[in-house]
Amino acid sequence: MSFFELNDLTTGYADRHGRKVISSQLNAQLRQGRLTCMLGPNGAGKSTLLRTMIAFQPALGGQIMLHGRELSTYTMPELARQISIVLTENPKNMNMTVEEVVALGRSPYTGFWGKLHEADRKAIDESLRLIGIEDFKHRKIASLSDGERQKVMIAKSITQETPIIFLDEPTAFLDYPSKVKTMLLLHQLTRALGKTVFLSTHDMEHALWIADEIWLLDREKGLTTGTPQELSESGQIGAYFDCKDMTYIPESRRFAVTLPQ
């Protein structure tokens, strides 16, 4: 079921010198309980589109619809109960404990004073358990590895209890096994909790193996969406990424690299 839609969306920036359009006529849908990965080369406009989808910057045209209502009409408190966001930056206060960071996800529900009640603590403990980090909830963020910190931020987003989780390059600074584990964890959240998970990534092969749906974004080709199988068999992935030294192999969902002679 689709409940988040892009309708003829135009993204970019507006300043005193006019408008700078990055992408235009974007049409796509996010479906409930699905993992969607956005792929594209550097400069394709992925970050701009993601920032527009999470209301960090306004659209230049078209609409983003959430539950049949235009995204721009939501207040920030309303959005905080619909959308949670995991960015690549580390928590600002590295002296906080894991439990304290995860508890920040309850801020849309705790009011001005931020007092935690029984239901809030239950949500925090359940998130820690689900992600598998309950054993070091009292450790300082500064003592964790990059992969462990990423798990903490994902747990925080779960504690926020939103139907949608957006992530920006969640595997960017992780080693190979941690990349795979993180992608599998995000896929699990869609099944275990019915979350809709959307992320931008450069880890193309992981995305093509694990994602339910793929968004391909390019400045010239625009936005193409579909399942990994559909986009592989149609030749769309090759059309977006094939180059002189790299060719996409649909049967294996991997890229073959031609070494120089």
C-alpha positions as CSV (number, residue, x, y, z in Angstrom):
1,M,0.0,0.0,0.0
2,S,1.4,3.4,-1.0
3,F,1.1,6.2,1.5
4,F,4.0,8.4,0.6
5,E,4.1,9.8,-3.0
6,L,6.0,12.1,-5.2
7,N,3.9,13.8,-7.8
8,D,5.7,15.7,-10.5
9,L,8.2,16.8,-7.9
10,T,10.9,19.4,-8.7
11,T,13.9,19.6,-6.3
12,G,16.6,22.2,-6.0
13,Y,17.3,25.5,-4.3
14,A,15.9,29.0,-4.4
15,D,17.9,32.1,-3.5
16,R,18.1,35.8,-4.4
17,H,19.6,34.9,-7.7
18,G,16.7,32.7,-8.7
19,R,16.1,29.0,-8.8
20,K,18.5,26.2,-9.3
21,V,16.7,23.0,-10.4
22,I,18.4,19.8,-9.5
23,S,15.7,17.2,-10.5
24,S,12.2,17.6,-12.0
25,Q,9.1,15.7,-12.9
26,L,9.9,13.0,-10.3
27,N,7.0,10.5,-9.7
28,A,7.3,7.6,-7.3
29,Q,5.7,5.9,-4.3
30,L,6.9,4.3,-1.1
31,R,5.0,1.2,0.0
32,Q,4.3,0.2,3.5
33,G,6.5,-2.5,5.0
34,R,9.1,-2.3,2.2
35,L,12.8,-1.5,2.0
36,T,13.6,1.0,-0.8
37,C,17.1,2.0,-1.8
38,M,17.9,5.0,-3.8
39,L,21.0,4.6,-6.1
40,G,22.7,7.0,-8.5
41,P,26.0,8.5,-9.3
42,N,27.6,11.4,-7.4
43,G,25.9,14.7,-8.4
44,A,22.6,12.9,-9.4
45,G,20.6,14.8,-6.8
46,K,20.1,12.1,-4.2
47,S,20.9,14.2,-1.2
48,T,18.7,17.0,-2.5
49,L,15.8,14.7,-3.1
50,L,16.2,13.0,0.4
51,R,16.3,16.4,2.1
52,T,13.2,17.4,0.3
53,M,11.4,14.2,1.2
54,I,12.2,14.7,4.9
55,A,11.1,18.4,4.8
56,F,14.6,19.8,5.5
57,Q,14.1,22.0,2.4
58,P,11.0,22.9,0.4
59,A,10.1,21.5,-3.0
60,L,10.4,23.9,-6.0
61,G,7.4,22.4,-7.6
62,G,5.0,19.4,-7.5
63,Q,3.9,17.6,-4.4
64,I,4.9,15.2,-1.8
65,M,1.9,13.4,-0.3
66,L,1.9,11.7,3.1
67,H,-1.3,9.8,4.0
68,G,-3.1,11.8,1.3
69,R,-2.0,15.1,2.7
70,E,0.7,17.4,1.3
71,L,3.9,17.2,3.3
72,S,4.4,21.0,3.6
73,T,1.1,21.3,5.6
74,Y,2.4,19.1,8.4
75,T,3.8,20.8,11.5
76,M,7.2,19.7,12.9
77,P,5.6,17.9,15.9
78,E,3.2,16.1,13.5
79,L,6.1,15.1,11.2
80,A,8.1,13.8,14.2
81,R,5.4,11.2,14.7
82,Q,5.4,10.2,11.1
83,I,9.1,10.3,10.0
84,S,12.3,9.4,11.7
85,I,15.7,10.2,10.2
86,V,19.1,8.6,10.5
87,L,21.9,10.8,9.1
88,T,25.6,9.9,8.7
89,E,26.8,12.3,11.4
90,N,27.7,11.0,14.9
91,P,25.7,12.2,17.9
92,K,26.8,15.6,18.9
93,N,27.4,14.7,22.6
94,M,29.7,11.7,22.5
95,N,29.6,11.5,26.3
96,M,26.0,10.4,26.3
97,T,25.2,6.8,27.0
98,V,23.6,4.5,24.5
99,E,20.4,4.5,26.5
100,E,20.3,8.3,26.7
101,V,20.7,8.6,22.9
102,V,18.0,6.1,22.2
103,A,15.7,7.8,24.7
104,L,15.9,11.0,22.5
105,G,13.6,9.2,20.1
106,R,10.8,9.6,22.6
107,S,10.9,13.4,22.5
108,P,7.8,13.7,20.3
109,Y,5.8,12.1,23.1
110,T,7.4,13.3,26.3
111,G,6.4,17.0,26.1
112,F,8.4,20.1,27.0
113,W,10.1,18.6,30.1
114,G,11.1,15.3,28.4
115,K,10.1,13.2,31.4
116,L,10.1,9.5,30.6
117,H,7.1,7.4,31.6
118,E,6.7,3.6,31.8
119,A,5.6,3.4,28.2
120,D,8.6,5.4,27.0
121,R,11.1,3.2,28.9
122,K,9.4,0.1,27.6
123,A,9.8,1.4,24.0
124,I,13.5,2.2,24.7
125,D,14.2,-1.3,26.1
126,E,12.3,-3.0,23.3
127,S,14.3,-1.0,20.6
128,L,17.6,-1.9,22.3
129,R,16.6,-5.6,22.4
130,L,15.4,-5.6,18.8
131,I,18.7,-4.2,17.5
132,G,20.7,-6.4,19.8
133,I,22.5,-3.7,21.8
134,E,20.9,-4.0,25.2
135,D,24.1,-5.3,26.7
136,F,26.0,-2.0,26.3
137,K,23.2,0.4,26.9
138,H,25.2,2.1,29.7
139,R,28.3,2.5,27.6
140,K,29.3,6.0,26.3
141,I,28.8,6.6,22.6
142,A,32.5,7.6,22.3
143,S,33.5,4.0,23.2
144,L,31.6,2.4,20.3
145,S,32.7,1.4,16.9
146,D,31.1,3.1,13.8
147,G,28.9,0.0,13.3
148,E,27.8,0.0,16.9
149,R,27.0,3.8,16.7
150,Q,24.9,3.2,13.6
151,K,22.9,0.5,15.4
152,V,22.3,3.0,18.2
153,M,20.9,5.6,15.8
154,I,18.7,3.0,14.2
155,A,17.4,2.0,17.6
156,K,16.7,5.7,18.3
157,S,14.6,5.8,15.1
158,I,12.6,2.7,16.2
159,T,12.0,4.3,19.6
160,Q,10.4,7.2,17.8
161,E,7.7,4.9,16.7
162,T,7.2,6.4,13.2
163,P,5.8,4.4,10.2
164,I,8.7,5.7,8.0
165,I,12.4,5.7,8.6
166,F,14.7,7.6,6.3
167,L,18.5,7.0,6.2
168,D,21.3,8.8,4.4
169,E,24.2,6.6,3.5
170,P,23.8,4.4,6.6
171,T,26.7,2.1,5.5
172,A,29.1,4.8,4.4
173,F,31.8,4.3,7.0
174,L,31.3,0.6,7.8
175,D,33.5,-2.4,7.0
176,Y,32.1,-5.0,4.6
177,P,30.5,-7.4,7.1
178,S,29.0,-4.4,9.0
179,K,27.5,-3.1,5.7
180,V,25.8,-6.4,5.1
181,K,24.6,-6.7,8.6
182,T,23.2,-3.2,8.6
183,M,21.3,-3.8,5.4
184,L,19.9,-7.1,6.6
185,L,18.8,-5.4,9.9
186,L,16.9,-2.7,8.0
187,H,15.2,-5.3,5.9
188,Q,14.3,-7.2,9.1
189,L,12.6,-4.0,10.5
190,T,10.2,-3.9,7.5
191,R,9.1,-7.5,8.3
192,A,9.2,-7.5,12.1
193,L,7.7,-4.1,12.6
194,G,6.0,-3.2,9.3
195,K,8.3,-0.2,8.9
196,T,8.7,1.6,5.6
197,V,12.5,2.1,5.3
198,F,14.0,4.4,2.6
199,L,17.7,5.0,2.2
200,S,20.2,6.5,-0.2
201,T,23.3,4.4,-0.7
202,H,26.4,3.8,-2.9
203,D,26.5,0.2,-2.0
204,M,24.8,-0.9,-5.2
205,E,25.3,-4.7,-5.0
206,H,24.0,-4.9,-1.4
207,A,21.0,-2.9,-2.3
208,L,20.2,-5.0,-5.4
209,W,20.4,-8.2,-3.3
210,I,18.5,-7.0,-0.2
211,A,16.1,-4.2,-1.2
212,D,12.5,-4.7,-2.1
213,E,12.4,-1.8,-4.4
214,I,15.0,0.4,-6.1
215,W,14.9,4.1,-7.1
216,L,17.5,5.0,-9.8
217,L,18.2,8.7,-10.0
218,D,20.3,10.5,-12.6
219,R,20.4,14.2,-13.6
220,E,19.8,13.3,-17.3
221,K,17.8,10.1,-17.1
222,G,15.5,11.2,-14.2
223,L,14.0,8.8,-11.8
224,T,13.2,5.2,-12.6
225,T,11.7,2.8,-10.0
226,G,11.0,-0.9,-9.7
227,T,12.1,-4.1,-8.1
228,P,15.8,-5.2,-8.4
229,Q,14.7,-8.0,-10.7
230,E,12.6,-5.7,-12.9
231,L,15.3,-3.1,-13.3
232,S,17.9,-5.8,-13.9
233,E,16.0,-7.6,-16.6
234,S,14.9,-4.4,-18.3
235,G,18.4,-3.2,-18.7
236,Q,17.7,-0.1,-16.7
237,I,20.5,-0.6,-14.2
238,G,23.0,-1.1,-16.9
239,A,21.7,2.0,-18.6
240,Y,22.3,4.1,-15.5
241,F,25.7,2.7,-14.5
242,D,27.5,0.9,-17.3
243,C,30.7,2.6,-18.4
244,K,33.9,1.8,-20.3
245,D,35.4,-0.2,-17.5
246,M,32.3,-1.5,-15.7
247,T,29.4,-3.6,-16.9
248,Y,26.3,-4.8,-15.0
249,I,25.6,-8.5,-15.1
250,P,21.8,-9.0,-14.6
251,E,22.1,-12.8,-13.9
252,S,24.3,-12.3,-10.8
253,R,23.3,-8.7,-9.9
254,R,26.9,-7.7,-9.9
255,F,29.2,-5.5,-11.8
256,A,32.1,-6.8,-13.9
257,V,35.2,-4.7,-14.0
258,T,37.5,-4.6,-17.0
259,L,41.1,-4.3,-15.9
260,P,43.4,-2.2,-18.1
261,Q,45.8,-4.3,-20.3
